[in-house]
Amino acid sequence: HLHDGQRFGDHHMSGAVGVDQSGHKHVLGIEPGATENAAAVKRLFTRLRDNGLNTEQKYLFVIDGSKAQRAGIHEVFGGEQPIQRCRKHKERNVFSELPDEQKPNAQCLLRAAWKSPTAEEGEKRIEQLARFLERDHEQAARNLREGVKDMFTLQRLNVPPSLWKCLATTNLIESPQSGVRKRTLKITRWRDQAMAERWAASAWLATEKHFHRLDGHRDLWALA
């Protein structure tokens, strides 16, 4: 799971959290820079590889949607890796272009699409919603259609629905960030990047001790 991470003063940190076959979560690494920054993403992945992560193996990458993330995955891990885009990020992008009175209906339709048993049905429902929206909200429809194939990777891989809650969004890495925030909240002056890295790493390692196992971990064998 990859996410834009957090700001520590003027310093941005990206991070990666992995899940093993038994459902335990691990902080794989952090790297200065945002996930929109292609160089920072490549550094993060290269560091994971140098630290022993096997780049010949297939993984399911769950990303927040930046083009730099996808490019970095292709460059370091190869172009055959399955990628699931975060559905919550997609919802936020679409709803930001809609008036408040349209949001509840769009949310119901969108969440029904996410639950489709097959990728084909899900993509069809997304297209129906996009056609409805584009009459009055062209940008929302455009946001909805962007990267739609990656929204249904879980269905395409026949991943059991019990795992969708954790693997369809980047919540798995976003949730522990509150623990990281809590541990760094009182610092008001970040002297330099090295200080931000040290504190971010320490806070993540302390937070990692409180990680719970992945919901639906008993069905991870199906993904493996």
C-alpha positions as CSV (number, residue, x, y, z in Angstrom):
1,H,0.0,0.0,0.0
2,L,1.4,3.4,-1.0
3,H,0.2,6.7,0.0
4,D,1.3,10.3,-0.1
5,G,2.3,10.1,3.5
6,Q,2.5,13.2,5.7
7,R,4.1,16.6,6.1
8,F,6.6,17.3,8.8
9,G,7.1,21.0,8.6
10,D,8.1,21.7,5.0
11,H,9.1,18.1,4.5
12,H,6.9,15.5,2.8
13,M,7.3,11.8,3.4
14,S,5.9,9.0,1.2
15,G,5.6,5.5,2.6
16,A,4.9,1.8,1.8
17,V,3.2,-0.8,4.1
18,G,3.2,-4.4,3.1
19,V,1.0,-7.4,4.2
20,D,2.5,-10.9,4.5
21,Q,0.6,-14.1,3.7
22,S,-0.6,-14.5,7.3
23,G,-2.1,-11.0,7.3
24,H,0.5,-9.2,9.4
25,K,1.3,-5.6,8.3
26,H,4.8,-4.2,8.0
27,V,6.3,-0.8,7.4
28,L,8.4,-1.4,4.3
29,G,10.0,2.0,4.0
30,I,9.6,5.8,3.9
31,E,11.2,8.3,1.6
32,P,11.3,12.1,1.5
33,G,9.2,13.5,-1.3
34,A,5.5,13.2,-2.4
35,T,4.1,10.4,-4.4
36,E,3.5,12.8,-7.3
37,N,7.3,13.1,-7.5
38,A,8.6,10.4,-9.8
39,A,12.1,10.5,-8.5
40,A,11.0,10.1,-4.9
41,V,8.8,7.1,-5.8
42,K,11.6,5.5,-7.7
43,R,13.9,6.0,-4.7
44,L,11.4,4.4,-2.4
45,F,11.0,1.4,-4.6
46,T,14.7,1.1,-5.2
47,R,15.3,1.2,-1.5
48,L,12.8,-1.6,-0.9
49,R,14.6,-3.7,-3.5
50,D,18.0,-3.0,-2.0
51,N,16.6,-4.0,1.4
52,G,15.7,-7.4,0.1
53,L,12.2,-7.1,-1.4
54,N,12.1,-9.5,-4.3
55,T,11.2,-7.6,-7.5
56,E,10.8,-10.8,-9.5
57,Q,7.7,-11.7,-7.5
58,K,4.2,-10.6,-8.2
59,Y,2.5,-8.3,-5.7
60,L,-0.9,-6.5,-5.5
61,F,-0.1,-2.8,-5.4
62,V,-2.7,-0.6,-3.8
63,I,-2.0,3.0,-4.7
64,D,-3.7,6.4,-4.3
65,G,-3.6,7.0,-8.0
66,S,-0.6,9.2,-9.0
67,K,1.0,8.6,-12.3
68,A,4.4,8.6,-10.7
69,Q,3.5,5.6,-8.5
70,R,2.4,3.6,-11.5
71,A,5.5,4.5,-13.5
72,G,7.7,3.6,-10.5
73,I,6.0,0.2,-10.1
74,H,6.6,-0.5,-13.8
75,E,10.2,0.6,-13.7
76,V,11.3,-1.3,-10.6
77,F,8.9,-4.2,-10.5
78,G,7.9,-4.6,-14.1
79,G,4.8,-3.9,-16.1
80,E,2.9,-7.1,-15.2
81,Q,2.2,-6.2,-11.6
82,P,-1.5,-5.9,-10.7
83,I,-2.5,-2.5,-9.4
84,Q,-5.6,-1.6,-7.5
85,R,-6.5,2.1,-7.3
86,C,-7.9,3.5,-4.1
87,R,-11.7,3.8,-4.4
88,K,-11.9,6.4,-1.6
89,H,-9.6,8.7,-3.5
90,K,-11.7,8.2,-6.6
91,E,-14.8,9.1,-4.7
92,R,-13.2,12.2,-3.3
93,N,-12.1,13.3,-6.8
94,V,-15.5,12.8,-8.3
95,F,-17.5,14.3,-5.4
96,S,-15.3,17.4,-5.4
97,E,-16.8,18.3,-8.8
98,L,-20.4,17.7,-7.7
99,P,-22.9,20.0,-5.9
100,D,-23.9,18.7,-2.4
101,E,-27.4,17.7,-3.5
102,Q,-26.0,15.3,-6.1
103,K,-23.5,13.6,-3.8
104,P,-25.7,11.1,-1.9
105,N,-27.2,9.6,-5.1
106,A,-23.8,9.4,-6.8
107,Q,-22.3,7.8,-3.7
108,C,-25.0,5.1,-3.6
109,L,-24.5,4.3,-7.3
110,L,-20.7,4.3,-7.0
111,R,-20.6,2.0,-4.0
112,A,-23.0,-0.4,-5.7
113,A,-20.6,-0.5,-8.6
114,W,-17.7,-1.3,-6.3
115,K,-19.6,-4.3,-5.0
116,S,-20.1,-5.7,-8.5
117,P,-19.2,-9.4,-8.7
118,T,-17.2,-9.0,-11.9
119,A,-14.9,-6.3,-13.2
120,E,-17.0,-6.1,-16.4
121,E,-20.2,-5.4,-14.6
122,G,-18.5,-2.8,-12.3
123,E,-17.0,-1.0,-15.3
124,K,-20.4,-1.0,-17.0
125,R,-22.0,0.6,-14.0
126,I,-19.3,3.2,-13.7
127,E,-19.9,4.1,-17.4
128,Q,-23.6,4.4,-16.8
129,L,-23.0,6.8,-13.9
130,A,-20.5,8.8,-16.0
131,R,-23.0,9.2,-18.8
132,F,-25.6,10.4,-16.3
133,L,-23.2,12.9,-14.7
134,E,-21.7,14.3,-17.9
135,R,-24.9,16.1,-18.9
136,D,-24.3,18.7,-16.2
137,H,-21.0,17.8,-14.6
138,E,-18.5,17.0,-17.3
139,Q,-15.4,17.2,-15.0
140,A,-16.9,14.7,-12.5
141,A,-17.6,12.3,-15.3
142,R,-14.1,12.7,-16.6
143,N,-12.7,12.0,-13.1
144,L,-14.9,9.0,-12.8
145,R,-13.7,7.4,-16.1
146,E,-10.0,8.0,-15.5
147,G,-8.2,4.8,-14.6
148,V,-11.4,2.8,-14.3
149,K,-9.7,-0.5,-15.2
150,D,-7.5,-0.2,-12.1
151,M,-10.6,0.3,-9.9
152,F,-11.7,-3.4,-10.3
153,T,-8.4,-5.2,-10.1
154,L,-9.7,-7.1,-7.1
155,Q,-12.6,-8.5,-9.1
156,R,-10.4,-9.3,-12.0
157,L,-8.1,-11.3,-9.7
158,N,-11.0,-13.1,-8.1
159,V,-10.0,-11.8,-4.7
160,P,-12.7,-12.8,-2.1
161,P,-15.1,-10.0,-1.1
162,S,-13.9,-10.5,2.6
163,L,-10.6,-8.8,1.5
164,W,-12.1,-5.9,-0.5
165,K,-12.6,-3.7,2.6
166,C,-8.8,-3.6,3.3
167,L,-7.4,-3.9,-0.3
168,A,-9.7,-1.6,-2.2
169,T,-8.4,1.6,-0.5
170,T,-5.2,2.9,1.0
171,N,-6.8,3.0,4.5
172,L,-4.4,0.3,5.6
173,I,-1.6,2.9,5.4
174,E,-3.7,6.0,6.2
175,S,-5.1,4.7,9.5
176,P,-1.7,4.3,11.3
177,Q,-0.8,7.9,10.2
178,S,-2.8,9.2,13.2
179,G,-0.4,7.3,15.4
180,V,2.5,8.9,13.6
181,R,0.9,12.3,13.9
182,K,0.3,11.8,17.7
183,R,3.9,10.9,18.2
184,T,5.2,14.0,16.3
185,L,2.5,16.5,17.2
186,K,4.5,18.5,19.8
187,I,7.4,19.3,17.5
188,T,7.0,22.8,16.3
189,R,10.4,23.3,14.5
190,W,11.7,20.8,12.0
191,R,15.4,21.8,11.5
192,D,16.1,19.8,8.4
193,Q,15.1,16.8,6.3
194,A,17.3,14.5,8.3
195,M,15.4,15.4,11.5
196,A,12.1,14.8,9.7
197,E,13.3,11.4,8.5
198,R,14.5,10.3,11.9
199,W,11.3,11.2,13.6
200,A,9.1,9.8,10.9
201,A,10.9,6.5,11.0
202,S,10.8,6.3,14.8
203,A,7.1,7.2,14.9
204,W,6.3,4.6,12.2
205,L,8.2,1.9,14.0
206,A,6.5,2.7,17.3
207,T,3.1,2.7,15.5
208,E,3.8,-0.6,13.8
209,K,3.8,-2.4,17.1
210,H,0.1,-1.7,17.4
211,F,-0.9,-2.9,13.9
212,H,-3.8,-5.4,13.7
213,R,-3.9,-8.2,11.3
214,L,-5.7,-7.6,8.0
215,D,-9.4,-8.1,8.1
216,G,-10.3,-11.2,6.1
217,H,-6.7,-12.5,6.5
218,R,-8.0,-16.1,6.5
219,D,-8.8,-15.7,2.8
220,L,-5.3,-14.4,1.8
221,W,-4.5,-17.8,0.5
222,A,-6.8,-17.1,-2.4
223,L,-4.8,-14.0,-3.4
224,A,-1.5,-15.8,-3.0
